[in-house]
Every structure is written in C-alpha cells, then in structure tokens.
Amino acid sequence: MPELTERQQTILLLLIRDYIETAQPVGSKRLVERFHLALSPATVRNEMAALTEMGYLRQPHTSAGRVPAEEGYRVFVGQMGHKAELPASVQNSISHQFFQARPDVDQWMTLAASVLAHQSQGVSLVTAPHAETLRFKHVELISTQGRQVLMVLVMDGGEVKQQILTLAEPVSQTRLTQVAMRLNALLAGLSMEAIAALSSRTEALEQDIIMLMVQDMKRTSENVSGEIYTDGLTNVLSEPEFAETDEARWAMHLFEERSTLQGLLARASTHSSVGGLQVLIGGEGGWEELRQCSMVIARYGVPGLVTGTLGVLGPMRMSYARTIPTVRYVAGLLSNLVNDNIASE
C-alpha cells in the first residue's frame, strides 16, 4: 500500500475513530469541526479522496462521506493496538470477579466469556485449556457383540474418547482385558508419536488396537478448540451492520455451526503463541467466515503444557481500543490461573 503522509494518517485515524462511534459515513466538515483541525474542509476533502484512491477509505454511495476500508482499519490497529490499556478500575473489577470464582475450569470459562462480551460489546469465544501434547493414560476394551469392541481411551489431560472397533475375529473379554492391561503398562505417559513407534514391538491384536488409538489421538489433537463457551451474540445482532436479515442470518449460522467455530479457532490459534495477540480484519483475504467481521484472538496457558484460546468477534467497526486490551488482560488472568491450578499439579 502507498505510504501515508503524517497529515493523511492523522485524518485517517480520526475518521475511523468517528466512524466506530457513529456508524455513519464521515464528511470533511464534520472532521474539521469535531476535532478542531487547523485545516479547511476542502483540504481534508482532498486528502480523503486521496485516501480513497489508495484503498484506505471507501465511499459507500453518492454521499460525500467516507467509511474505513479494511486497509484503513489495519493502519488504525497498528497505530493504537499496542498502546491501548484497560483502566485500572476495570482491571481491578475483572480480577476481583475471577478471585471470587471457585477453582473450577467450567466457571472460569463461563466467567471469561461473560467478561469479554460485556467489556467489548462483541461476541466472546473461549475454549477450555487442553494439553498441547496428548499423552496416553489408560485404555479399556469391552466386548459388546461378535467382533465389536468398545474402546474407552483416556488421555492425561482428562480427554475421554469412546469408539466401537470391529476386529478381524471375535475375542473374549478375558483376552481383551489382558491386552488392555499390557498396553496400559507399556504406553503410560507416552505421546502419540512414541506410541506409534512402539507398535511394531507388539503382537497383531495389540498392533490393531494401537493403530486405532493413534488415529483417535490424532483426531483429538487436530480439534484443538474443544468445547467453546460463547456470550454476547445479541451484541453483534444489534449493530447496524447486521440489521439486514441476510447479515443476521449469517451471524446466527456461524454460531450455530460449532464445527465451523472449532475450525476457525483451530486455524487462528496455529498463528498465535501464548502471550501474543492477533487481529483478523475482514478475514485477511483467506478467512471467508470473517469477511464482514473482525476478530481479536489470543492464546492463554502455559506454553508446551496446557493452553486454550479466547477472543472477541464483532463487526469491523468494533471498538479496538477497548477490545484489544480486554482480550489481552483476560488472557493473562487465565494464564495465571492455569499455571497456578492446573499446570503445577
């Protein structure tokens, strides 16, 4: 994108600030009067035209006013994102709520979703903490009928997976119990990769069970988001951008389709690290689900051990100055809770 002059950048940032508050196209006269600019409306109008040509602003219709384009929002976030801080009073209020909560993951997640939605006036998304590297803890094999066996697989992080297996031939419960006991002793605490490497050292039936266990662990590790806690959908549906029926239906569909949300968070979290934060504006050209939205997302937890994801989804016209520090602060609180109560166990 073309480089902005200092005057163009100032006009762009003030215009976006005004548009975020009003949701109305911004004209040159309004900018001059509201922000007491030492420039004439004609000069500001010329700069706005140049910013439109460069792709930072858009002119929605014949109105003389302009609205921010995606590139304009990116400049805005780049300028203020790292500077924005939550007022101390808000930080104290949020931390007090978590201090009063029981040491219970479900309560933490519900509270985090509520706080994020309230503070940002967007939709919050929070996933429970999960082990970054899945490790085997226990397996049970239960004969059901004929060649079918129920496999109950338990991972170190507490994840439990159940699957019906169809073996090559019927196997007695006594034999299945023996196989499970041997695998529990042999594989305790091992990662998916280590288990796969040991497969060749076991007999045929055990190899079949191990292969199915590895497949289950792989599916679990790929679905990094797990259960999603959300709050604040009505916040987004009340915004002018979603006043149209089609837009509201699209927003509702996104949140009804949990698999879509899980995939979205899984892809987003692969590009962020614990302690970091990213802002996705209008899908960044590759996120069709976010084409009309922005998303502020962060990971929390203890790197390499236990992590989760949280974020806020809203219109591109969201209050980044409020949302970014809120996401950052709540992520930090959850990281401390995970470190003190889960990772240290």
CORCORGI-V244933 format. One record per pair of residues at least 24 apart in sequence whose ideal C-beta (glycine too) atoms are under 10 Angstrom apart, sorted by the first residue. I is the first residue (numbers start at 0). J is the second residue. If there is no record, write none. Layout:
# CORCORGI-V244933
i-><I & I>
j-><J & J>
This chain:
# CORCORGI-V244933
i-><0 & 0 & 0 & 0 & 0 & 0 & 0 & 1 & 1 & 1 & 1 & 1 & 1 & 2 & 3 & 3 & 3 & 3 & 3 & 3 & 4 & 4 & 6 & 6 & 6 & 6 & 6 & 7 & 7 & 7 & 7 & 7 & 7 & 7 & 8 & 8 & 8 & 8 & 8 & 8 & 9 & 9 & 9 & 9 & 10 & 10 & 10 & 10 & 10 & 10 & 10 & 10 & 10 & 10 & 10 & 10 & 10 & 11 & 11 & 11 & 11 & 11 & 11 & 11 & 11 & 11 & 11 & 11 & 11 & 11 & 11 & 12 & 12 & 12 & 12 & 12 & 12 & 13 & 14 & 14 & 14 & 14 & 14 & 14 & 14 & 14 & 14 & 14 & 14 & 14 & 15 & 15 & 15 & 15 & 15 & 15 & 15 & 15 & 15 & 15 & 15 & 15 & 15 & 16 & 16 & 16 & 16 & 16 & 16 & 17 & 18 & 18 & 18 & 18 & 18 & 18 & 18 & 18 & 18 & 18 & 19 & 19 & 19 & 19 & 19 & 19 & 19 & 19 & 19 & 19 & 19 & 20 & 20 & 21 & 21 & 22 & 22 & 22 & 22 & 22 & 22 & 22 & 23 & 23 & 23 & 23 & 24 & 24 & 24 & 24 & 24 & 24 & 24 & 24 & 24 & 24 & 25 & 25 & 25 & 25 & 25 & 25 & 25 & 26 & 26 & 26 & 26 & 27 & 27 & 27 & 28 & 28 & 29 & 30 & 30 & 50 & 66 & 66 & 67 & 67 & 67 & 68 & 68 & 68 & 69 & 69 & 69 & 69 & 69 & 69 & 69 & 69 & 70 & 70 & 71 & 71 & 72 & 72 & 72 & 72 & 72 & 72 & 72 & 72 & 73 & 73 & 73 & 73 & 73 & 75 & 75 & 75 & 76 & 76 & 76 & 76 & 76 & 76 & 76 & 77 & 79 & 79 & 79 & 80 & 80 & 80 & 80 & 80 & 80 & 80 & 80 & 80 & 80 & 81 & 81 & 81 & 81 & 82 & 82 & 82 & 83 & 83 & 83 & 83 & 83 & 83 & 83 & 83 & 83 & 84 & 84 & 84 & 84 & 84 & 85 & 85 & 85 & 85 & 85 & 85 & 85 & 85 & 86 & 89 & 89 & 89 & 89 & 89 & 89 & 90 & 90 & 90 & 90 & 90 & 92 & 93 & 93 & 93 & 93 & 93 & 93 & 94 & 94 & 94 & 94 & 94 & 96 & 97 & 97 & 97 & 97 & 97 & 98 & 100 & 102 & 102 & 102 & 102 & 103 & 104 & 104 & 104 & 104 & 104 & 104 & 104 & 104 & 104 & 105 & 105 & 107 & 107 & 107 & 107 & 107 & 107 & 107 & 108 & 108 & 108 & 108 & 108 & 108 & 109 & 109 & 110 & 110 & 110 & 110 & 110 & 111 & 111 & 111 & 111 & 111 & 111 & 111 & 111 & 111 & 111 & 112 & 112 & 112 & 112 & 112 & 112 & 112 & 112 & 113 & 113 & 113 & 114 & 114 & 114 & 114 & 114 & 115 & 115 & 115 & 115 & 115 & 115 & 115 & 115 & 115 & 115 & 115 & 115 & 115 & 115 & 116 & 116 & 116 & 116 & 116 & 116 & 116 & 116 & 116 & 116 & 117 & 117 & 117 & 117 & 118 & 118 & 118 & 118 & 118 & 118 & 118 & 118 & 118 & 118 & 119 & 119 & 119 & 119 & 119 & 119 & 119 & 119 & 119 & 119 & 119 & 119 & 119 & 119 & 119 & 119 & 119 & 120 & 120 & 120 & 120 & 120 & 120 & 120 & 120 & 120 & 120 & 120 & 121 & 121 & 121 & 121 & 121 & 121 & 121 & 121 & 121 & 121 & 121 & 121 & 121 & 121 & 121 & 121 & 121 & 121 & 121 & 121 & 121 & 122 & 122 & 122 & 122 & 122 & 122 & 122 & 122 & 122 & 122 & 122 & 122 & 122 & 122 & 122 & 122 & 122 & 123 & 123 & 123 & 123 & 123 & 123 & 123 & 123 & 123 & 123 & 123 & 123 & 123 & 123 & 123 & 124 & 124 & 124 & 124 & 124 & 124 & 124 & 124 & 124 & 124 & 124 & 124 & 124 & 124 & 124 & 124 & 124 & 124 & 125 & 125 & 125 & 125 & 125 & 125 & 125 & 125 & 125 & 125 & 125 & 125 & 125 & 125 & 125 & 125 & 126 & 126 & 126 & 126 & 126 & 126 & 126 & 126 & 126 & 126 & 126 & 126 & 126 & 126 & 126 & 126 & 126 & 126 & 127 & 127 & 127 & 127 & 127 & 127 & 127 & 127 & 127 & 127 & 128 & 128 & 128 & 128 & 128 & 128 & 128 & 128 & 128 & 128 & 128 & 128 & 128 & 128 & 128 & 128 & 128 & 129 & 129 & 129 & 129 & 129 & 129 & 129 & 129 & 129 & 129 & 129 & 129 & 129 & 129 & 129 & 129 & 130 & 130 & 130 & 130 & 130 & 130 & 130 & 130 & 130 & 130 & 130 & 130 & 130 & 130 & 131 & 131 & 131 & 131 & 131 & 131 & 131 & 131 & 131 & 131 & 131 & 132 & 132 & 132 & 132 & 132 & 132 & 132 & 132 & 133 & 133 & 133 & 133 & 133 & 133 & 133 & 133 & 133 & 133 & 133 & 134 & 134 & 134 & 134 & 134 & 134 & 134 & 134 & 134 & 135 & 135 & 135 & 135 & 135 & 135 & 135 & 135 & 135 & 135 & 135 & 135 & 135 & 135 & 135 & 136 & 136 & 136 & 136 & 136 & 137 & 137 & 137 & 137 & 137 & 138 & 138 & 138 & 138 & 138 & 138 & 138 & 138 & 138 & 138 & 138 & 139 & 139 & 139 & 139 & 140 & 140 & 140 & 140 & 140 & 140 & 140 & 140 & 140 & 140 & 140 & 140 & 140 & 140 & 141 & 141 & 141 & 141 & 142 & 142 & 142 & 142 & 142 & 142 & 142 & 142 & 142 & 143 & 144 & 145 & 146 & 148 & 148 & 148 & 148 & 148 & 149 & 150 & 150 & 150 & 150 & 150 & 150 & 151 & 152 & 152 & 152 & 152 & 152 & 152 & 153 & 154 & 154 & 154 & 154 & 154 & 155 & 155 & 155 & 155 & 156 & 156 & 156 & 156 & 156 & 157 & 158 & 158 & 158 & 158 & 158 & 158 & 159 & 160 & 160 & 160 & 160 & 160 & 161 & 162 & 162 & 162 & 162 & 162 & 164 & 164 & 164 & 164 & 166 & 166 & 166 & 166 & 167 & 167 & 167 & 168 & 170 & 174 & 175 & 175 & 177 & 178 & 178 & 178 & 178 & 178 & 179 & 179 & 181 & 181 & 182 & 182 & 182 & 185 & 186 & 190 & 190 & 191 & 191 & 191 & 191 & 191 & 192 & 221 & 221 & 221 & 222 & 222 & 222 & 222 & 222 & 223 & 223 & 223 & 223 & 223 & 223 & 223 & 223 & 223 & 223 & 224 & 224 & 224 & 224 & 224 & 224 & 224 & 224 & 224 & 224 & 224 & 224 & 224 & 225 & 225 & 225 & 225 & 225 & 226 & 226 & 227 & 227 & 227 & 227 & 227 & 227 & 227 & 228 & 228 & 229 & 229 & 229 & 229 & 231 & 231 & 231 & 232 & 234 & 234 & 234 & 234 & 235 & 235 & 235 & 235 & 235 & 235 & 238 & 238 & 238 & 238 & 239 & 239 & 240 & 240 & 240 & 240 & 240 & 240 & 240 & 241 & 241 & 241 & 241 & 246 & 246 & 249 & 249 & 249 & 249 & 250 & 250 & 250 & 250 & 250 & 252 & 253 & 253 & 253 & 253 & 254 & 256 & 259 & 260 & 260 & 262 & 263 & 263 & 263 & 263 & 263 & 263 & 264 & 264 & 264 & 264 & 264 & 264 & 264 & 265 & 267 & 267 & 267 & 267 & 267 & 267 & 268 & 268 & 268 & 268 & 268 & 268 & 268 & 268 & 269 & 270 & 270 & 271 & 271 & 271 & 271 & 271 & 271 & 271 & 272 & 272 & 272 & 272 & 273 & 273 & 273 & 273 & 273 & 273 & 273 & 273 & 273 & 273 & 273 & 273 & 273 & 273 & 274 & 274 & 274 & 274 & 274 & 274 & 274 & 274 & 275 & 275 & 276 & 276 & 276 & 276 & 276 & 276 & 277 & 277 & 278 & 278 & 278 & 278 & 278 & 278 & 279 & 279 & 280 & 280 & 280 & 281 & 288 & 289 & 290 & 291 & 292 & 292 & 293 & 293 & 293 & 294 & 294 & 295 & 295 & 295 & 295 & 295 & 295 & 295 & 296 & 296 & 297 & 297 & 297 & 297 & 297 & 297 & 297 & 297 & 297 & 298 & 298 & 298 & 299 & 299 & 299 & 299 & 299 & 299 & 299 & 299 & 299 & 299 & 299 & 300 & 300 & 300 & 300 & 300 & 300 & 300 & 300 & 301 & 301 & 301 & 301 & 301 & 301 & 301 & 302 & 302 & 303 & 304 & 304 & 304 & 304 & 304 & 305 & 305 & 305 & 305 & 305 & 305 & 306 & 306 & 306 & 306 & 307 & 307 & 307 & 309>
j-><53 & 54 & 55 & 70 & 71 & 73 & 74 & 49 & 50 & 52 & 53 & 54 & 55 & 53 & 46 & 49 & 50 & 53 & 55 & 74 & 46 & 49 & 36 & 38 & 42 & 43 & 46 & 46 & 47 & 49 & 50 & 53 & 55 & 74 & 46 & 50 & 55 & 74 & 75 & 78 & 34 & 36 & 38 & 46 & 34 & 36 & 38 & 42 & 43 & 44 & 46 & 47 & 49 & 50 & 55 & 56 & 65 & 46 & 47 & 50 & 53 & 55 & 56 & 65 & 67 & 70 & 71 & 72 & 74 & 75 & 78 & 67 & 71 & 74 & 75 & 78 & 79 & 43 & 43 & 46 & 47 & 50 & 55 & 56 & 64 & 65 & 66 & 67 & 71 & 75 & 55 & 56 & 66 & 67 & 71 & 72 & 74 & 75 & 76 & 78 & 79 & 316 & 319 & 67 & 75 & 79 & 318 & 319 & 320 & 67 & 56 & 64 & 65 & 66 & 67 & 71 & 72 & 75 & 315 & 316 & 67 & 72 & 75 & 314 & 315 & 316 & 317 & 318 & 319 & 320 & 321 & 316 & 318 & 239 & 316 & 66 & 238 & 239 & 240 & 242 & 314 & 316 & 62 & 64 & 66 & 239 & 56 & 57 & 58 & 59 & 60 & 62 & 63 & 64 & 65 & 66 & 56 & 62 & 63 & 64 & 65 & 66 & 67 & 62 & 63 & 64 & 65 & 63 & 64 & 65 & 63 & 64 & 64 & 64 & 65 & 74 & 315 & 316 & 280 & 315 & 316 & 280 & 281 & 315 & 280 & 281 & 282 & 283 & 284 & 290 & 293 & 315 & 280 & 281 & 280 & 315 & 278 & 280 & 281 & 293 & 315 & 316 & 317 & 319 & 278 & 280 & 281 & 283 & 293 & 280 & 319 & 320 & 278 & 280 & 293 & 295 & 319 & 320 & 323 & 278 & 319 & 320 & 323 & 276 & 277 & 278 & 295 & 319 & 320 & 322 & 323 & 324 & 327 & 276 & 323 & 324 & 327 & 320 & 323 & 324 & 318 & 319 & 320 & 321 & 322 & 323 & 324 & 325 & 327 & 320 & 323 & 324 & 327 & 328 & 118 & 321 & 323 & 324 & 325 & 327 & 328 & 329 & 324 & 114 & 118 & 321 & 324 & 325 & 328 & 324 & 325 & 328 & 331 & 332 & 118 & 117 & 118 & 325 & 328 & 329 & 332 & 328 & 329 & 331 & 332 & 335 & 332 & 329 & 332 & 333 & 335 & 336 & 332 & 336 & 336 & 339 & 340 & 341 & 340 & 128 & 157 & 226 & 307 & 333 & 336 & 337 & 340 & 341 & 226 & 228 & 228 & 307 & 332 & 333 & 336 & 337 & 340 & 226 & 227 & 228 & 307 & 309 & 333 & 228 & 230 & 228 & 230 & 329 & 332 & 333 & 228 & 230 & 299 & 307 & 309 & 329 & 330 & 332 & 333 & 336 & 227 & 228 & 229 & 230 & 231 & 309 & 311 & 329 & 228 & 230 & 231 & 230 & 325 & 328 & 329 & 332 & 228 & 229 & 230 & 231 & 295 & 309 & 310 & 311 & 322 & 325 & 326 & 328 & 329 & 330 & 229 & 230 & 231 & 232 & 233 & 234 & 235 & 311 & 313 & 325 & 230 & 231 & 234 & 325 & 231 & 311 & 318 & 321 & 322 & 324 & 325 & 326 & 328 & 329 & 231 & 234 & 295 & 310 & 311 & 312 & 313 & 317 & 318 & 319 & 321 & 322 & 323 & 324 & 325 & 326 & 329 & 231 & 234 & 235 & 237 & 238 & 311 & 313 & 317 & 318 & 321 & 322 & 230 & 231 & 232 & 234 & 235 & 238 & 292 & 293 & 294 & 295 & 310 & 311 & 312 & 313 & 314 & 317 & 318 & 321 & 322 & 325 & 326 & 229 & 230 & 231 & 232 & 233 & 234 & 235 & 236 & 250 & 253 & 254 & 292 & 294 & 310 & 311 & 312 & 313 & 227 & 228 & 229 & 230 & 231 & 232 & 234 & 309 & 310 & 311 & 312 & 313 & 325 & 326 & 329 & 224 & 227 & 228 & 229 & 230 & 231 & 254 & 260 & 263 & 264 & 267 & 294 & 296 & 308 & 309 & 310 & 311 & 312 & 224 & 226 & 227 & 228 & 229 & 230 & 264 & 299 & 307 & 308 & 309 & 310 & 311 & 329 & 330 & 333 & 223 & 224 & 225 & 226 & 227 & 228 & 260 & 261 & 264 & 265 & 268 & 298 & 299 & 306 & 307 & 308 & 309 & 310 & 156 & 157 & 224 & 225 & 226 & 227 & 228 & 305 & 307 & 308 & 156 & 225 & 299 & 300 & 301 & 304 & 305 & 306 & 307 & 308 & 333 & 334 & 336 & 337 & 340 & 341 & 342 & 154 & 156 & 157 & 158 & 219 & 220 & 222 & 223 & 224 & 225 & 226 & 300 & 305 & 306 & 307 & 308 & 154 & 155 & 156 & 157 & 158 & 219 & 220 & 300 & 303 & 304 & 305 & 306 & 341 & 342 & 156 & 220 & 223 & 273 & 300 & 301 & 302 & 303 & 304 & 305 & 306 & 156 & 190 & 191 & 192 & 220 & 303 & 304 & 305 & 158 & 189 & 190 & 191 & 192 & 194 & 215 & 216 & 217 & 219 & 220 & 186 & 187 & 188 & 189 & 190 & 191 & 193 & 194 & 216 & 182 & 183 & 185 & 186 & 187 & 188 & 189 & 190 & 191 & 193 & 194 & 209 & 212 & 213 & 216 & 183 & 186 & 187 & 188 & 189 & 179 & 182 & 183 & 186 & 187 & 178 & 179 & 180 & 182 & 183 & 186 & 208 & 209 & 211 & 212 & 215 & 175 & 176 & 179 & 183 & 164 & 166 & 170 & 172 & 174 & 175 & 176 & 177 & 178 & 179 & 180 & 182 & 204 & 208 & 172 & 175 & 176 & 179 & 166 & 169 & 170 & 171 & 172 & 173 & 174 & 175 & 176 & 172 & 169 & 169 & 170 & 172 & 175 & 178 & 208 & 211 & 175 & 175 & 179 & 208 & 211 & 212 & 215 & 179 & 208 & 211 & 212 & 215 & 216 & 219 & 183 & 191 & 215 & 216 & 219 & 220 & 187 & 188 & 189 & 190 & 219 & 225 & 304 & 305 & 341 & 341 & 215 & 216 & 219 & 220 & 222 & 225 & 219 & 212 & 215 & 216 & 218 & 219 & 215 & 211 & 212 & 214 & 215 & 218 & 207 & 208 & 211 & 212 & 204 & 207 & 208 & 211 & 203 & 204 & 207 & 204 & 204 & 204 & 204 & 208 & 204 & 202 & 204 & 205 & 207 & 208 & 205 & 208 & 205 & 208 & 208 & 209 & 212 & 209 & 212 & 216 & 220 & 215 & 216 & 217 & 219 & 220 & 216 & 261 & 262 & 265 & 258 & 261 & 262 & 264 & 265 & 261 & 264 & 265 & 266 & 268 & 269 & 298 & 306 & 307 & 308 & 257 & 258 & 260 & 261 & 262 & 263 & 264 & 265 & 266 & 267 & 268 & 307 & 308 & 261 & 264 & 265 & 307 & 308 & 257 & 261 & 254 & 257 & 260 & 261 & 263 & 264 & 308 & 307 & 309 & 254 & 257 & 260 & 312 & 311 & 312 & 313 & 312 & 311 & 312 & 313 & 317 & 292 & 311 & 312 & 313 & 314 & 317 & 313 & 314 & 316 & 317 & 314 & 316 & 291 & 292 & 313 & 314 & 315 & 316 & 317 & 291 & 292 & 313 & 314 & 291 & 314 & 288 & 290 & 291 & 292 & 291 & 292 & 312 & 313 & 314 & 288 & 288 & 289 & 292 & 312 & 312 & 288 & 288 & 288 & 312 & 288 & 288 & 289 & 294 & 296 & 310 & 312 & 294 & 296 & 298 & 307 & 308 & 309 & 310 & 308 & 294 & 296 & 297 & 298 & 308 & 310 & 296 & 297 & 298 & 306 & 307 & 308 & 309 & 310 & 298 & 296 & 298 & 296 & 297 & 298 & 306 & 308 & 310 & 330 & 297 & 298 & 302 & 306 & 297 & 298 & 299 & 300 & 301 & 302 & 303 & 304 & 305 & 306 & 307 & 330 & 334 & 337 & 298 & 299 & 300 & 302 & 327 & 330 & 331 & 334 & 327 & 330 & 310 & 323 & 324 & 326 & 327 & 330 & 310 & 326 & 310 & 317 & 319 & 322 & 323 & 326 & 310 & 312 & 315 & 317 & 319 & 315 & 312 & 315 & 315 & 315 & 316 & 317 & 317 & 319 & 322 & 322 & 326 & 319 & 322 & 323 & 324 & 325 & 326 & 327 & 326 & 330 & 323 & 326 & 327 & 328 & 329 & 330 & 331 & 333 & 334 & 330 & 333 & 334 & 326 & 329 & 330 & 331 & 332 & 333 & 334 & 335 & 336 & 337 & 338 & 330 & 333 & 334 & 336 & 337 & 338 & 341 & 342 & 334 & 335 & 337 & 338 & 341 & 342 & 343 & 334 & 342 & 342 & 337 & 338 & 341 & 342 & 343 & 334 & 337 & 338 & 341 & 342 & 344 & 333 & 334 & 337 & 342 & 333 & 334 & 337 & 333>
